[in-house]
Amino acid sequence: MSIILGIDPGSRVTGYGVIRQTGRYLEYLGSGAIRTQVEDLPT
């Protein structure tokens, strides 16, 4: 069994997804986005 984390980096929004692989089978565990406010970014 493996748990796999995928990350889609971005400057304003970073996405992620998590799946579990057991043999030939994949199971969705969760996903989401981390959002950065404009004022938090360096200028």
MDTraj code that builds the backbone (N, CA, C; nanometers):
import mdtraj as md
import numpy as np

residues = "MET SER ILE ILE LEU GLY ILE ASP PRO GLY SER ARG VAL THR GLY TYR GLY VAL ILE ARG GLN THR GLY ARG TYR LEU GLU TYR LEU GLY SER GLY ALA ILE ARG THR GLN VAL GLU ASP LEU PRO THR".split()
xyz = np.array([
    [0.0845, -0.1179, 0.0000],
    [0.0000, 0.0000, 0.0000],
    [0.0888, 0.1239, 0.0000],
    [0.0548, 0.2212, -0.0831],
    [0.1246, 0.3497, -0.0896],
    [0.0225, 0.4618, -0.0834],
    [0.0600, 0.5705, -0.0177],
    [-0.0206, 0.6921, -0.0191],
    [0.0590, 0.7951, -0.0975],
    [-0.0061, 0.8547, -0.1985],
    [0.0619, 0.9427, -0.2922],
    [0.0021, 1.0826, -0.2814],
    [0.0895, 1.1816, -0.2676],
    [0.0497, 1.3222, -0.2609],
    [0.0941, 1.3903, -0.3891],
    [0.0011, 1.4510, -0.4604],
    [0.0328, 1.5291, -0.5794],
    [0.0151, 1.6764, -0.5484],
    [0.1102, 1.7582, -0.5940],
    [0.1061, 1.9017, -0.5670],
    [0.1152, 1.9779, -0.6986],
    [0.0269, 2.0749, -0.7164],
    [0.0270, 2.1633, -0.8329],
    [0.0611, 2.3033, -0.7829],
    [0.1905, 2.3418, -0.7874],
    [0.2311, 2.4694, -0.7293],
    [0.1851, 2.5885, -0.8125],
    [0.1621, 2.6969, -0.7439],
    [0.1249, 2.8222, -0.8091],
    [0.1573, 2.9376, -0.7163],
    [0.1617, 3.0582, -0.7703],
    [0.1956, 3.1728, -0.6855],
    [0.0765, 3.2206, -0.6029],
    [-0.0452, 3.2050, -0.6528],
    [-0.1650, 3.2483, -0.5790],
    [-0.2432, 3.1307, -0.5221],
    [-0.2479, 3.0192, -0.5965],
    [-0.3235, 2.9018, -0.5527],
    [-0.2372, 2.7782, -0.5740],
    [-0.2219, 2.6976, -0.4693],
    [-0.1513, 2.5706, -0.4782],
    [-0.2520, 2.4597, -0.4551],
    [-0.2621, 2.3693, -0.5513],
    [-0.3557, 2.2582, -0.5394],
    [-0.2854, 2.1322, -0.4926],
    [-0.3616, 2.0428, -0.4305],
    [-0.3052, 1.9155, -0.3865],
    [-0.4116, 1.8063, -0.3976],
    [-0.3654, 1.6845, -0.4102],
    [-0.4537, 1.5691, -0.4137],
    [-0.3839, 1.4505, -0.3499],
    [-0.4611, 1.3637, -0.2858],
    [-0.4054, 1.2477, -0.2169],
    [-0.4825, 1.1239, -0.2605],
    [-0.4080, 1.0197, -0.2991],
    [-0.4683, 0.8912, -0.3333],
    [-0.3945, 0.7803, -0.2593],
    [-0.4618, 0.6660, -0.2474],
    [-0.3992, 0.5476, -0.1884],
    [-0.3969, 0.4398, -0.2961],
    [-0.2798, 0.3773, -0.3149],
    [-0.2665, 0.2675, -0.4096],
    [-0.2506, 0.1383, -0.3312],
    [-0.3395, 0.0442, -0.3584],
    [-0.3321, -0.0886, -0.2985],
    [-0.3353, -0.1880, -0.4139],
    [-0.2207, -0.2455, -0.4441],
    [-0.2131, -0.3336, -0.5602],
    [-0.2429, -0.2553, -0.6867],
    [-0.3420, -0.3019, -0.7630],
    [-0.3811, -0.2347, -0.8874],
    [-0.4882, -0.1293, -0.8657],
    [-0.5343, -0.1109, -0.7448],
    [-0.6480, -0.0235, -0.7169],
    [-0.6031, 0.1118, -0.6622],
    [-0.6709, 0.2174, -0.7067],
    [-0.6470, 0.3526, -0.6576],
    [-0.7717, 0.4011, -0.5861],
    [-0.7513, 0.4663, -0.4717],
    [-0.8626, 0.5201, -0.3934],
    [-0.8381, 0.6684, -0.3678],
    [-0.9351, 0.7503, -0.4021],
    [-0.9279, 0.8942, -0.3773],
    [-0.9431, 0.9194, -0.2275],
    [-0.8490, 0.9951, -0.1696],
    [-0.8558, 1.0277, -0.0272],
    [-0.8939, 1.1730, -0.0024],
    [-0.8538, 1.2625, -0.0907],
    [-0.8901, 1.4022, -0.0706],
    [-0.8124, 1.4939, -0.1622],
    [-0.8585, 1.6183, -0.1687],
    [-0.7903, 1.7196, -0.2486],
    [-0.8346, 1.8567, -0.1999],
    [-0.7629, 1.9574, -0.2439],
    [-0.7999, 2.0919, -0.2041],
    [-0.7054, 2.1945, -0.2613],
    [-0.7177, 2.3148, -0.2112],
    [-0.6354, 2.4258, -0.2583],
    [-0.5955, 2.5123, -0.1399],
    [-0.4745, 2.5626, -0.1470],
    [-0.4237, 2.6578, -0.0486],
    [-0.4123, 2.7907, -0.1217],
    [-0.4862, 2.8893, -0.0764],
    [-0.4913, 3.0194, -0.1439],
    [-0.4103, 3.1229, -0.0659],
    [-0.3307, 3.2000, -0.1399],
    [-0.2495, 3.3061, -0.0821],
    [-0.3150, 3.4405, -0.1120],
    [-0.3234, 3.5251, -0.0127],
    [-0.3777, 3.6593, -0.0320],
    [-0.2747, 3.7445, -0.1070],
    [-0.3202, 3.8365, -0.1879],
    [-0.2309, 3.9225, -0.2662],
    [-0.1353, 3.9978, -0.1746],
    [-0.1835, 4.0456, -0.0624],
    [-0.0976, 4.1236, 0.0283],
    [0.0110, 4.0390, 0.0955],
    [0.0007, 3.9057, 0.0900],
    [0.1029, 3.8181, 0.1469],
    [0.2202, 3.7959, 0.0519],
    [0.2035, 3.8279, -0.0771],
    [0.3087, 3.8058, -0.1760],
    [0.4119, 3.9173, -0.1703],
    [0.5407, 3.8824, -0.1870],
    [0.6437, 3.9868, -0.1900],
    [0.6304, 4.0710, -0.3167],
    [0.6708, 4.1968, -0.3076],
    [0.6627, 4.2854, -0.4249],
    [0.7994, 4.3195, -0.4776],
])
top = md.Topology()
chain = top.add_chain()
for i, resn in enumerate(residues, 1):
    res = top.add_residue(resn, chain, resSeq=i)
    for name in ("N", "CA", "C"):
        top.add_atom(name, md.element.get_by_symbol(name[0]), res)
traj = md.Trajectory(xyz[None], top)
